[in-house]
Amino acid sequence: MKPERLLVPLWLVAMGSLAHAAPACELDRAQQLFARQPRPDADIAALLSSCTGSTDYRVFLLEGLMARDNHRLDEAAALLEKAHGLAPREISPTLELALTREWRDEPRAARVLYEQALAADPKSRAALLGLARVARAQYHFAEADRIYRQLLLANPRDVEARNGLAWIALSEKQFDLAHDGFQQVLAQSPENVEAKDGLNGIDNSWRYQVDLTAGATHSDQGTAGSGGIDLLTSLDATGTLETGIFHNSSELPSAQLTEQTLLPSNDFRVGYFWRVPSNYNLSLSYDYRDHSGLPAEHWLQAAAGSYISHDFQWFAGIRESFGAPQWNNQLAQAGLIGTVAKNWEVVGTGYYSTFEIAGPGTASHSRDSDYAFALDINRQGPGNSFFNIGAGYSPDIDNFDIHARAVLPVGARNALLLSVEHISVNNEVQATIGWRCYFQ
């Protein structure tokens, strides 16, 4: 047999061996299976495994979607980033990566991607809905409202846009408007889960929170009873107004963590709090502290805080006290809040105070200062429950502080309030019990 006649059969044998060793990438088949319900993930994964080394963005897109659906969000984000990088002008990987960023609670990154998708296709409904969700998450309600209304102009039966408007109304404490919106969706789509969740959300929301408290303070100097009422009014999604009045039966000398003062006979409080969840917060409050036989005391407090990362926040505040020389002092505080597990936080706080010291038998005064630090552990949830335990120490006055607080829900609209604190200076113990009511 001549050598050249052997070339064809040897070539066929070689190609057959290669085909057996490396099956062809059946990406189109995998894509077809992806649309089936229920989806055969095992079969799809087997088909995609033969696509190792492929530069087709669809390989990473399908793998990323399966990872996301199985709540492997870090893996999904990495795979979808590859798909987006391989095909930056394709809208599908852009949208899926944006949605994954939403699931990972990364609204800023999601916003950039949705805006990229809209630059490629300004009428993309998926991109518009995504951008509206991100705007809601960032509390940019005017932007979200505009997008939803744009979608409803294009299609008055767009239930997702209708739901979105109802959720905005709920966030803004417009309960009647939210109720009507969700009911309109259910009239059109009786099994719509999001609208049903919205109606449940209305039932569990409140505009007013009232705390009624009573307690006692006992120290080496005596015992004082106390009572108070505190009202929080939610003005909208971000603003809350506080008004309160508190009474003590005796003006006992009482130690705080960094200083000693007197309990006021009456304390009238008003404050405003502005909070954008997962972003930043600001507050300003004023206390008028009435004393029997002494000049009135005034407290003016301001505070701010923001997120450093997903799991860490910073906060800082200052309190200015004035009204008479013995009341003139300042208290500054700053700290960090770290999320260590779901619903669990660790809070570290540092305090620095400066205050007046009267000269013995004279009208002269001088300034002194103290510092202190505290560590707290908080648990928020489930629901409206809250638990706190913490301790603090001030080296300058050798003062230890141990405290605990609990909010225990009783049904959907009420809660039992408990708190106790021990302050080593004067061997002081403060204990309160209270009742909280929520209503619309």
C-alpha positions as semicolon CSV with decimal commas, in nm:
position;residue;x (nm);y (nm);z (nm)
1;M;0,000;0,000;0,000
2;K;0,134;0,341;-0,094
3;P;0,193;0,580;0,202
4;E;-0,028;0,854;0,062
5;R;-0,331;0,626;0,076
6;L;-0,288;0,595;0,454
7;L;-0,326;0,970;0,515
8;V;-0,706;0,982;0,484
9;P;-0,790;0,702;0,728
10;L;-0,529;0,824;0,980
11;W;-0,671;1,179;0,963
12;L;-1,021;1,048;1,017
13;V;-0,907;0,843;1,316
14;A;-0,729;1,145;1,467
15;M;-1,030;1,372;1,429
16;G;-1,255;1,105;1,574
17;S;-1,030;1,083;1,882
18;L;-1,034;1,460;1,928
19;A;-1,412;1,473;1,895
20;H;-1,445;1,201;2,157
21;A;-1,202;1,379;2,394
22;A;-1,359;1,725;2,357
23;P;-1,734;1,726;2,285
24;A;-1,862;2,016;2,084
25;C;-2,000;2,314;2,278
26;E;-2,379;2,284;2,247
27;L;-2,452;2,639;2,358
28;D;-2,764;2,677;2,146
29;R;-2,908;2,359;2,298
30;A;-2,829;2,486;2,650
31;Q;-3,002;2,812;2,569
32;Q;-3,312;2,628;2,450
33;L;-3,326;2,419;2,768
34;F;-3,292;2,734;2,977
35;A;-3,639;2,845;2,868
36;R;-3,806;2,522;2,988
37;Q;-4,015;2,503;3,303
38;P;-3,914;2,336;3,522
39;R;-3,564;2,421;3,410
40;P;-3,325;2,122;3,381
41;D;-3,025;2,288;3,546
42;A;-2,822;1,966;3,561
43;D;-2,856;1,912;3,187
44;I;-2,772;2,275;3,114
45;A;-2,464;2,260;3,338
46;A;-2,349;1,943;3,160
47;L;-2,383;2,111;2,822
48;L;-2,202;2,425;2,938
49;S;-1,916;2,221;3,083
50;S;-1,817;2,135;2,725
51;C;-1,778;2,508;2,651
52;T;-1,469;2,562;2,867
53;G;-1,248;2,821;2,705
54;S;-1,531;2,970;2,500
55;T;-1,540;3,346;2,454
56;D;-1,912;3,348;2,379
57;Y;-2,073;3,572;2,643
58;R;-2,378;3,345;2,657
59;V;-2,180;3,076;2,841
60;F;-2,111;3,310;3,134
61;L;-2,459;3,461;3,110
62;L;-2,633;3,126;3,155
63;E;-2,392;3,014;3,429
64;G;-2,439;3,345;3,607
65;L;-2,818;3,324;3,594
66;M;-2,817;2,973;3,739
67;A;-2,581;3,083;4,017
68;R;-2,804;3,382;4,096
69;D;-3,121;3,173;4,102
70;N;-2,948;2,949;4,356
71;H;-2,855;3,257;4,565
72;R;-2,482;3,229;4,501
73;L;-2,468;3,602;4,444
74;D;-2,090;3,654;4,456
75;E;-2,038;3,382;4,196
76;A;-2,324;3,516;3,984
77;A;-2,183;3,870;3,988
78;A;-1,838;3,746;3,877
79;L;-1,981;3,537;3,591
80;L;-2,214;3,812;3,471
81;E;-1,929;4,064;3,483
82;K;-1,744;3,836;3,239
83;A;-2,048;3,816;3,013
84;H;-2,087;4,195;3,023
85;G;-1,718;4,244;2,952
86;L;-1,727;4,012;2,651
87;A;-2,034;4,182;2,505
88;P;-2,061;4,535;2,649
89;R;-2,312;4,640;2,381
90;E;-2,547;4,348;2,442
91;I;-2,834;4,462;2,663
92;S;-2,915;4,121;2,816
93;P;-2,594;4,073;3,022
94;T;-2,608;4,440;3,122
95;L;-2,961;4,401;3,260
96;E;-2,889;4,071;3,435
97;L;-2,575;4,209;3,598
98;A;-2,772;4,516;3,710
99;L;-3,039;4,296;3,868
100;T;-2,770;4,095;4,047
101;R;-2,626;4,418;4,186
102;E;-2,974;4,496;4,317
103;W;-2,991;4,156;4,487
104;R;-2,653;4,226;4,645
105;D;-2,787;4,557;4,781
106;E;-2,558;4,764;4,557
107;P;-2,795;5,029;4,419
108;R;-2,525;5,265;4,294
109;A;-2,361;4,996;4,081
110;A;-2,702;4,880;3,958
111;R;-2,794;5,237;3,860
112;V;-2,484;5,273;3,639
113;L;-2,570;4,952;3,455
114;Y;-2,937;5,038;3,405
115;E;-2,834;5,376;3,266
116;Q;-2,598;5,197;3,024
117;A;-2,885;4,977;2,910
118;L;-3,109;5,279;2,857
119;A;-2,837;5,452;2,657
120;A;-2,846;5,152;2,423
121;D;-3,227;5,123;2,425
122;P;-3,413;5,423;2,575
123;K;-3,745;5,236;2,563
124;S;-3,627;4,920;2,740
125;R;-3,904;4,838;2,987
126;A;-3,677;4,613;3,193
127;A;-3,417;4,889;3,226
128;L;-3,680;5,150;3,317
129;L;-3,834;4,925;3,582
130;G;-3,489;4,847;3,719
131;L;-3,390;5,213;3,736
132;A;-3,718;5,292;3,914
133;R;-3,653;5,017;4,172
134;V;-3,304;5,155;4,231
135;A;-3,444;5,508;4,268
136;R;-3,688;5,375;4,530
137;A;-3,405;5,198;4,714
138;Q;-3,210;5,525;4,718
139;Y;-3,522;5,716;4,831
140;H;-3,530;5,920;4,508
141;F;-3,908;5,893;4,495
142;A;-3,967;6,178;4,249
143;E;-3,746;6,003;3,991
144;A;-3,915;5,666;4,047
145;D;-4,260;5,826;4,025
146;R;-4,172;5,987;3,689
147;I;-4,051;5,655;3,544
148;Y;-4,358;5,461;3,657
149;R;-4,592;5,722;3,513
150;Q;-4,397;5,713;3,186
151;L;-4,452;5,336;3,170
152;L;-4,823;5,374;3,248
153;L;-4,860;5,626;2,966
154;A;-4,720;5,363;2,732
155;N;-4,936;5,088;2,884
156;P;-5,209;5,178;3,136
157;R;-5,232;4,809;3,234
158;D;-4,866;4,783;3,342
159;V;-4,912;4,618;3,683
160;E;-4,545;4,650;3,779
161;A;-4,556;5,026;3,728
162;R;-4,885;5,045;3,921
163;N;-4,734;4,842;4,204
164;G;-4,430;5,070;4,203
165;L;-4,643;5,381;4,253
166;A;-4,829;5,211;4,538
167;W;-4,500;5,120;4,709
168;I;-4,386;5,483;4,684
169;A;-4,711;5,594;4,848
170;L;-4,660;5,339;5,125
171;S;-4,303;5,460;5,187
172;E;-4,429;5,817;5,209
173;K;-4,694;5,711;5,467
174;Q;-4,978;5,783;5,224
175;F;-5,167;5,474;5,332
176;D;-5,500;5,539;5,156
177;L;-5,326;5,607;4,825
178;A;-5,112;5,294;4,863
179;H;-5,418;5,083;4,944
180;D;-5,602;5,207;4,636
181;G;-5,299;5,136;4,415
182;F;-5,256;4,777;4,532
183;Q;-5,630;4,714;4,503
184;Q;-5,623;4,837;4,141
185;V;-5,350;4,583;4,067
186;L;-5,546;4,300;4,231
187;A;-5,860;4,395;4,038
188;Q;-5,659;4,341;3,720
189;S;-5,442;4,054;3,844
190;P;-5,607;3,883;4,146
191;E;-5,308;3,659;4,223
192;N;-5,041;3,931;4,207
193;V;-4,806;3,848;4,495
194;E;-4,641;4,191;4,512
195;A;-4,975;4,368;4,555
196;K;-5,076;4,124;4,829
197;D;-4,743;4,187;5,004
198;G;-4,809;4,560;4,971
199;L;-5,145;4,533;5,146
200;N;-4,978;4,337;5,426
201;G;-4,713;4,609;5,440
202;I;-4,983;4,870;5,500
203;D;-5,119;4,668;5,792
204;N;-4,770;4,657;5,949
205;S;-4,683;5,024;5,890
206;W;-4,738;5,319;6,120
207;R;-4,718;5,696;6,124
208;Y;-4,726;5,745;6,503
209;Q;-4,538;5,572;6,784
210;V;-4,628;5,653;7,145
211;D;-4,419;5,539;7,443
212;L;-4,563;5,555;7,796
213;T;-4,298;5,487;8,059
214;A;-4,263;5,474;8,436
215;G;-3,964;5,393;8,649
216;A;-3,740;5,472;8,941
217;T;-3,386;5,588;9,012
218;H;-3,222;5,471;9,334
219;S;-2,879;5,573;9,464
220;D;-2,696;5,636;9,788
221;Q;-2,864;5,981;9,789
222;G;-3,221;5,850;9,776
223;T;-3,494;5,740;9,537
224;A;-3,687;5,926;9,266
225;G;-3,986;5,807;9,068
226;S;-4,017;5,896;8,701
227;G;-4,269;5,892;8,421
228;G;-4,300;6,016;8,067
229;I;-4,473;6,017;7,733
230;D;-4,284;6,030;7,404
231;L;-4,443;6,067;7,059
232;L;-4,268;5,996;6,728
233;T;-4,449;6,120;6,417
234;S;-4,332;6,003;6,073
235;L;-4,376;6,302;5,845
236;D;-4,279;6,108;5,532
237;A;-4,037;5,833;5,428
238;T;-3,729;6,001;5,579
239;G;-3,841;6,263;5,834
240;T;-3,955;6,198;6,192
241;L;-4,061;6,449;6,457
242;E;-4,022;6,371;6,830
243;T;-4,209;6,543;7,113
244;G;-4,194;6,430;7,474
245;I;-4,241;6,525;7,836
246;F;-4,077;6,351;8,131
247;H;-4,110;6,403;8,509
248;N;-3,898;6,308;8,811
249;S;-4,037;6,319;9,164
250;S;-3,702;6,428;9,311
251;E;-3,398;6,607;9,172
252;L;-3,143;6,349;9,284
253;P;-2,777;6,387;9,201
254;S;-2,738;6,146;8,909
255;A;-2,430;6,027;8,725
256;Q;-2,400;5,992;8,352
257;L;-2,115;5,798;8,200
258;T;-1,881;6,100;8,188
259;E;-2,027;6,343;8,440
260;Q;-2,253;6,402;8,738
261;T;-2,564;6,618;8,719
262;L;-2,910;6,656;8,870
263;L;-3,229;6,490;8,755
264;P;-3,467;6,763;8,630
265;S;-3,815;6,799;8,773
266;N;-3,948;6,817;8,419
267;D;-3,791;6,762;8,078
268;F;-3,966;6,889;7,764
269;R;-3,817;6,754;7,441
270;V;-3,858;6,823;7,070
271;G;-3,645;6,678;6,792
272;Y;-3,626;6,618;6,420
273;F;-3,463;6,311;6,263
274;W;-3,384;6,267;5,896
275;R;-3,285;5,914;5,800
276;V;-3,226;5,750;5,464
277;P;-3,189;5,377;5,545
278;S;-2,859;5,218;5,436
279;N;-2,726;5,564;5,353
280;Y;-2,709;5,849;5,604
281;N;-2,891;6,014;5,895
282;L;-2,907;6,356;6,063
283;S;-3,079;6,471;6,381
284;L;-3,133;6,786;6,586
285;S;-3,308;6,798;6,923
286;Y;-3,370;7,039;7,210
287;D;-3,447;6,967;7,578
288;Y;-3,582;7,220;7,826
289;R;-3,490;7,082;8,170
290;D;-3,683;7,248;8,450
291;H;-3,525;7,258;8,798
292;S;-3,686;7,353;9,128
293;G;-3,503;7,647;9,286
294;L;-3,236;7,651;9,015
295;P;-3,215;7,814;8,672
296;A;-3,357;7,613;8,385
297;E;-3,116;7,394;8,190
298;H;-3,109;7,371;7,810
299;W;-2,969;7,090;7,598
300;L;-2,914;7,131;7,225
301;Q;-2,797;6,818;7,043
302;A;-2,695;6,746;6,685
303;A;-2,581;6,417;6,533
304;A;-2,498;6,263;6,198
305;G;-2,398;5,926;6,058
306;S;-2,335;5,744;5,733
307;Y;-2,228;5,410;5,589
308;I;-1,859;5,346;5,524
309;S;-1,940;5,014;5,359
310;H;-2,225;4,768;5,349
311;D;-2,145;4,647;5,703
312;F;-1,995;4,954;5,873
313;Q;-2,132;5,293;5,975
314;W;-1,979;5,592;6,148
315;F;-2,168;5,833;6,369
316;A;-2,084;6,149;6,562
317;G;-2,271;6,401;6,771
318;I;-2,236;6,694;7,006
319;R;-2,450;6,824;7,290
320;E;-2,428;7,181;7,416
321;S;-2,571;7,245;7,765
322;F;-2,636;7,599;7,887
323;G;-2,864;7,814;8,104
324;A;-2,644;7,889;8,405
325;P;-2,269;7,850;8,476
326;Q;-2,320;7,516;8,652
327;W;-2,497;7,382;8,343
328;N;-2,244;7,502;8,086
329;N;-2,083;7,191;7,939
330;Q;-2,031;7,009;7,614
331;L;-2,045;6,639;7,535
332;A;-1,902;6,502;7,209
333;Q;-1,933;6,142;7,097
334;A;-1,825;5,940;6,797
335;G;-1,817;5,574;6,709
336;L;-1,858;5,287;6,468
337;I;-2,139;5,039;6,411
338;G;-2,049;4,704;6,260
339;T;-2,294;4,441;6,135
340;V;-2,151;4,108;6,247
341;A;-2,441;3,878;6,149
342;K;-2,796;3,910;6,026
343;N;-2,978;4,152;6,262
344;W;-2,675;4,175;6,494
345;E;-2,464;4,489;6,547
346;V;-2,164;4,579;6,760
347;V;-2,134;4,946;6,853
348;G;-1,819;5,112;6,988
349;T;-1,852;5,469;7,117
350;G;-1,608;5,724;7,257
351;Y;-1,720;6,024;7,469
352;Y;-1,545;6,347;7,562
353;S;-1,703;6,608;7,788
354;T;-1,596;6,950;7,914
355;F;-1,772;7,122;8,201
356;E;-1,767;7,408;8,453
357;I;-1,621;7,368;8,804
358;A;-1,718;7,629;9,062
359;G;-1,452;7,747;9,305
360;P;-1,539;7,666;9,670
361;G;-1,724;7,955;9,830
362;T;-1,660;8,183;9,533
363;A;-1,825;8,286;9,210
364;S;-1,521;8,177;9,006
365;H;-1,541;7,888;8,765
366;S;-1,288;7,676;8,579
367;R;-1,311;7,410;8,309
368;D;-1,239;7,040;8,336
369;S;-1,289;6,742;8,108
370;D;-1,366;6,371;8,117
371;Y;-1,363;6,097;7,862
372;A;-1,528;5,756;7,845
373;F;-1,591;5,469;7,610
374;A;-1,866;5,208;7,572
375;L;-1,935;4,886;7,387
376;D;-2,286;4,770;7,295
377;I;-2,439;4,468;7,125
378;N;-2,774;4,519;6,949
379;R;-3,018;4,283;6,788
380;Q;-3,295;4,427;6,570
381;G;-3,580;4,193;6,485
382;P;-3,765;3,983;6,420
383;G;-4,029;4,244;6,344
384;N;-4,023;4,540;6,581
385;S;-3,834;4,360;6,857
386;F;-3,508;4,509;6,979
387;F;-3,248;4,396;7,234
388;N;-2,946;4,585;7,367
389;I;-2,680;4,510;7,624
390;G;-2,374;4,722;7,685
391;A;-2,112;4,853;7,923
392;G;-1,908;5,169;7,955
393;Y;-1,621;5,306;8,163
394;S;-1,497;5,655;8,245
395;P;-1,141;5,651;8,386
396;D;-1,152;6,010;8,512
397;I;-1,435;5,950;8,758
398;D;-1,379;5,573;8,782
399;N;-1,734;5,507;8,670
400;F;-1,864;5,177;8,534
401;D;-2,195;5,167;8,350
402;I;-2,384;4,847;8,266
403;H;-2,715;4,873;8,081
404;A;-2,973;4,666;7,892
405;R;-3,290;4,744;7,701
406;A;-3,558;4,538;7,530
407;V;-3,858;4,604;7,307
408;L;-4,090;4,302;7,310
409;P;-4,377;4,310;7,057
410;V;-4,723;4,227;7,185
411;G;-4,930;4,171;6,872
412;A;-4,882;4,388;6,564
413;R;-4,954;4,728;6,722
414;N;-4,805;4,718;7,073
415;A;-4,482;4,640;7,253
416;L;-4,353;4,607;7,608
417;L;-4,053;4,828;7,694
418;L;-3,795;4,731;7,956
419;S;-3,467;4,894;8,055
420;V;-3,223;4,879;8,343
421;E;-2,892;5,055;8,409
422;H;-2,636;5,038;8,689
423;I;-2,389;5,324;8,738
424;S;-2,112;5,260;8,986
425;V;-2,078;5,625;9,094
426;N;-2,324;5,670;9,385
427;N;-2,424;5,303;9,337
428;E;-2,707;5,423;9,113
429;V;-2,968;5,196;8,955
430;Q;-3,226;5,316;8,701
431;A;-3,512;5,090;8,588
432;T;-3,808;5,163;8,362
433;I;-4,104;4,976;8,223
434;G;-4,326;5,103;7,947
435;W;-4,582;5,037;7,678
436;R;-4,545;5,127;7,310
437;C;-4,833;5,174;7,066
438;Y;-4,816;5,208;6,689
439;F;-5,099;5,358;6,490
440;Q;-5,167;5,523;6,155
